[in-house]
Amino acid sequence: MSKDMEELTTLNRDYVASVQNCDVERFDEILAPEFYCSNPDKTLVDRAGFLKQTAQPITIRNLIERDVIIRIMGDFAIIHAATSYTTADGQQTSGRYTDCWEKKNGKWLAVSAHVSR
């Protein structure tokens, strides 16, 4: 496995864990200044809005990623994956996400995310 693939695999796991754990500090480290996210409710938030919403307690639990596909194209990468999680009322459900990453000064940063449920 290439170094970039290893780094992106770890960053992807960190990203998902940061959603589950409301880890604003970790997101602050891995999001590019120009980051935007398309939320499941069809809203679009910039980096500051994403960090603000991440700080709010979430009602889902047991969030895991699966069927992860990482495509590296030079200094740009796209990660596609499915998720499964438990809702507040105990229902098992799933979603999908696509994250875009750019390597800047030797460091991978998330520049875009799209989440669907």
C-alpha positions as CSV (number, residue, x, y, z in Angstrom):
1,M,0.0,0.0,0.0
2,S,1.4,3.4,-0.9
3,K,2.1,6.0,1.8
4,D,-0.7,8.2,0.4
5,M,-3.2,5.4,0.5
6,E,-2.2,4.6,4.1
7,E,-2.5,8.2,5.1
8,L,-5.9,8.6,3.5
9,T,-7.2,5.4,5.0
10,T,-6.2,6.7,8.5
11,L,-7.7,10.1,7.7
12,N,-10.9,8.5,6.6
13,R,-11.2,6.6,9.8
14,D,-10.4,9.7,11.8
15,Y,-13.0,11.7,9.9
16,V,-15.8,9.1,10.7
17,A,-14.7,8.8,14.3
18,S,-14.7,12.6,14.6
19,V,-18.3,12.7,13.5
20,Q,-19.3,10.1,16.0
21,N,-17.3,11.7,18.8
22,C,-18.1,15.4,18.0
23,D,-14.3,15.9,17.8
24,V,-14.0,19.5,16.6
25,E,-10.3,19.6,17.5
26,R,-9.5,16.7,15.1
27,F,-11.6,18.3,12.3
28,D,-9.8,21.6,12.9
29,E,-6.5,19.7,12.0
30,I,-7.8,17.9,8.9
31,L,-10.1,20.4,7.1
32,A,-8.8,22.8,4.6
33,P,-9.6,26.5,5.0
34,E,-11.9,26.3,1.9
35,F,-13.8,23.2,3.1
36,Y,-17.5,22.9,2.4
37,C,-20.0,20.1,3.3
38,S,-23.3,19.2,1.7
39,N,-25.4,17.9,4.6
40,P,-28.1,15.2,4.4
41,D,-30.7,17.9,4.9
42,K,-29.5,19.5,1.7
43,T,-27.8,22.5,3.4
44,L,-24.3,23.6,2.4
45,V,-22.0,24.7,5.2
46,D,-18.5,26.2,5.1
47,R,-15.7,25.1,7.4
48,A,-16.8,27.3,10.3
49,G,-20.4,26.1,10.0
50,F,-19.3,22.5,9.8
51,L,-17.1,22.9,13.0
52,K,-20.1,24.5,14.7
53,Q,-22.5,21.7,13.8
54,T,-19.8,19.1,14.7
55,A,-19.7,20.5,18.3
56,Q,-23.4,19.7,18.8
57,P,-24.2,16.4,20.4
58,I,-25.4,13.8,17.9
59,T,-28.1,11.3,18.3
60,I,-26.7,8.5,16.2
61,R,-24.3,5.8,17.6
62,N,-22.3,2.9,16.3
63,L,-21.3,4.8,13.2
64,I,-19.0,2.8,11.0
65,E,-17.7,3.1,7.5
66,R,-17.7,0.2,5.0
67,D,-17.2,-0.4,1.3
68,V,-14.5,2.3,1.2
69,I,-13.1,3.2,-2.2
70,I,-10.1,5.6,-2.2
71,R,-9.1,7.0,-5.6
72,I,-5.8,9.0,-5.7
73,M,-5.2,11.3,-8.7
74,G,-1.9,13.0,-8.0
75,D,-2.4,15.5,-5.2
76,F,-6.2,15.0,-5.2
77,A,-8.2,12.1,-3.8
78,I,-11.8,11.1,-3.6
79,I,-13.1,8.7,-1.0
80,H,-16.5,7.0,-1.5
81,A,-18.0,4.9,1.3
82,A,-21.2,3.6,2.9
83,T,-22.0,4.0,6.5
84,S,-24.2,2.1,9.0
85,Y,-25.3,3.5,12.3
86,T,-28.1,3.3,15.0
87,T,-30.6,6.1,15.2
88,A,-31.8,7.6,18.5
89,D,-34.8,5.4,18.5
90,G,-32.8,2.2,17.9
91,Q,-33.3,1.8,14.2
92,Q,-30.4,0.4,12.1
93,T,-29.9,2.5,9.0
94,S,-27.3,3.5,6.5
95,G,-26.0,6.3,4.4
96,R,-23.2,7.2,1.9
97,Y,-20.5,9.9,1.8
98,T,-18.0,11.2,-0.7
99,D,-15.1,13.2,0.6
100,C,-12.5,15.1,-1.5
101,W,-9.0,15.6,-0.3
102,E,-6.1,17.7,-1.6
103,K,-2.4,17.3,-0.7
104,K,-1.0,20.7,0.2
105,N,2.6,21.1,1.3
106,G,2.8,17.4,1.9
107,K,-0.3,17.1,4.0
108,W,-3.7,15.7,3.0
109,L,-6.6,18.0,3.9
110,A,-10.3,17.5,3.3
111,V,-11.7,20.2,0.9
112,S,-15.2,18.9,0.4
113,A,-17.7,16.4,1.8
114,H,-21.2,15.2,0.7
115,V,-23.3,13.1,3.0
116,S,-26.6,11.3,2.3
117,R,-28.8,9.2,4.5
